[in-house]
Amino acid sequence: MAVNIVSRENAEALIQEQIMKTVFQDAPKSSILMQLGRKLPNMTSKQTRVPVLSMLPMAYWVGGDTGMKQTSRQQWENVYITAGELAVIVPIPEAVLADASFDIMGEVIPRVNEAIGMKFDEAAIFGVDRPPEWQNDIITLARQAGNNVSGGITFDTILAQDGMFGKVEEAGYIVDGVIAAMRARAALRGIKDDASRPIFMPSMQDRTQYTLDGAPVYFPENGSFDPTVAQMVAGNWRQLVWAMRQDIETKILDQAVIQDPSTKEIMYNLAQQDMIALRVTFRAGFAVPNPATRLNEHRTLVPFAYIEPGTPATTYAATFTVKDSSGNIEGAEINLNGSILRTDASGQAVFNLRNGEYPYKVTADGYRKQTGTLTISGGAQSPTITLVKTGG
């Protein structure tokens, strides 16, 4: 008589299929950034190209009946979304597995999704453990555009002309969402406008419950918000795009050891401690394409701004000087991993950066582009870039 049993291999296959399906559906729900940003189709390779308008055409008045019509140009450049790899490992005692009445997957899968959402948000918003192939995080992009606001959480820092909302509007965008630290709720409750009306209002229609000037306010509960870098972040979140790879890998381990990533000490010996571990590998990436608009022709402004904490995060000046064989070049564009500045009359542009490595590209009309990598490690940097004329 044939005996039908569920083998270990078949059980693992069922678990893997269940996890993959759930991560695809529920991991984005655990990330505030994935909820607010614009999702692109799943990536079929490591990198996805997003063409972005980088130069606008110009119109000219024609003088008289026989005046000459001038020409104009329009151009695009590519912004790339590169999938960074994120792995989640969940150790499970075999004694728990033996308890048939315990919904193991019902407990494990939400924790996997939460871990994915937290790490994605930390990296994309604050740059925590940001994959080196990703563009600058939102805080770094906003800082280079001058969209950092000091002075704590007040009416002026939020809604005044030079406040957080005003910085976003200067770039030509309407704030469609605010992300804040949980501790910011207490500060917001006491803020009123000139007519003594509270600006932090409950909303009966919006699931986030509270709004600022009509924009919903979110208080992430996945542990991703870093109050040492920002108290609040506002922006037009539809300008952010993200995508994940269509392949999610899962594996059940029973003969491995799990080490602490920092100390390298062994935390679990699965075979010795009668445990298994579920490993999920998830790949995703994001970008802020920031196309040229009539209000932001040079793309030096960004659709995000933030309020700094009482003690701002430490940054270091990176002063680029761009020149050729004749002298300094005004108007050269420096694209520092997504943050764009143009040189002034002295050929200089100053970035304010936290520690890290930043790839850059320097371009100017009539010159060959130059690329390189800038490293910030506890001090200011002053790179000098010498461009060569095309055809020269």
SULQUI-V507767 format. One record per pair of residues at least 12 apart in sequence whose ideal C-beta (glycine too) atoms are under 6 Angstrom apart, sorted by the first residue. I is the first residue (numbers start at 1). J is the second residue. Records with the same first field share a line. If there is no record, write none. Layout:
I = J ; J
This chain:
12 = 252
16 = 250
19 = 250
20 = 248
22 = 109
23 = 248
26 = 113
27 = 113 ; 116
30 = 113 ; 114 ; 117 ; 222
31 = 117 ; 120 ; 121
32 = 121 ; 179 ; 218 ; 220
33 = 121 ; 124
36 = 177 ; 237
37 = 237 ; 240 ; 242
38 = 238 ; 241
40 = 241 ; 243
42 = 246
43 = 83 ; 243 ; 245
46 = 83
47 = 80 ; 82
48 = 81 ; 243
49 = 78 ; 80
50 = 79 ; 289
51 = 76 ; 78
52 = 77 ; 79 ; 289 ; 291
53 = 76 ; 291 ; 292
54 = 75 ; 76 ; 77 ; 292
55 = 74 ; 75
56 = 292 ; 297
57 = 72 ; 74
58 = 72
79 = 287 ; 289
81 = 243 ; 285 ; 287
82 = 133 ; 285
83 = 245 ; 283 ; 284 ; 285
84 = 131 ; 134 ; 285
85 = 283
86 = 119 ; 282
87 = 281
88 = 112 ; 115 ; 280
89 = 277 ; 279
90 = 108 ; 278
91 = 268 ; 275 ; 277
92 = 276
93 = 275
94 = 274
112 = 280
114 = 222
116 = 282
117 = 222
118 = 222 ; 223 ; 224
121 = 224
122 = 224
124 = 137 ; 286
125 = 138
126 = 139 ; 226 ; 229
127 = 140
135 = 287 ; 337 ; 338
136 = 337 ; 338 ; 339
138 = 304
139 = 229
141 = 302 ; 339
142 = 302 ; 304 ; 305 ; 306
143 = 352
144 = 339 ; 351
145 = 301 ; 302
147 = 167 ; 305
148 = 308
149 = 164 ; 307
150 = 308
153 = 184 ; 187 ; 231
155 = 191
157 = 307
159 = 213
164 = 234 ; 305 ; 307
167 = 305
168 = 234 ; 235 ; 303 ; 305
171 = 296 ; 301 ; 303
172 = 293 ; 295 ; 296
173 = 236 ; 303
175 = 215 ; 234
176 = 215 ; 236 ; 237
177 = 215 ; 216 ; 237
178 = 212 ; 215 ; 217 ; 232 ; 234
179 = 218 ; 233
180 = 219 ; 232
181 = 225 ; 227 ; 231
182 = 219
184 = 231 ; 232
188 = 200
228 = 309
229 = 313
230 = 306
231 = 307 ; 309
232 = 307
233 = 306
234 = 305
235 = 303 ; 304
236 = 303
239 = 303
240 = 288
241 = 287
242 = 286
244 = 284
245 = 283
248 = 282
249 = 281
250 = 280
251 = 279
252 = 276 ; 278
253 = 277
254 = 270 ; 276
255 = 271
256 = 270
257 = 269
290 = 302
298 = 342
299 = 340
300 = 340 ; 341
315 = 352 ; 353 ; 354
316 = 353 ; 376 ; 379 ; 380
317 = 350 ; 380
318 = 351 ; 353 ; 374 ; 381
319 = 348 ; 350 ; 382
320 = 334 ; 349 ; 383
321 = 347 ; 348 ; 384
322 = 343 ; 347 ; 362 ; 385
323 = 347 ; 386
324 = 387
328 = 346 ; 347
329 = 347 ; 364
330 = 343 ; 345
332 = 364
333 = 363
334 = 349 ; 362
335 = 361
336 = 351 ; 358 ; 360
337 = 358 ; 359
353 = 376
355 = 376 ; 377
356 = 376
357 = 373 ; 375
358 = 374
359 = 373
360 = 372 ; 374
362 = 385
364 = 387
366 = 389
367 = 387 ; 389
368 = 388 ; 390
370 = 385
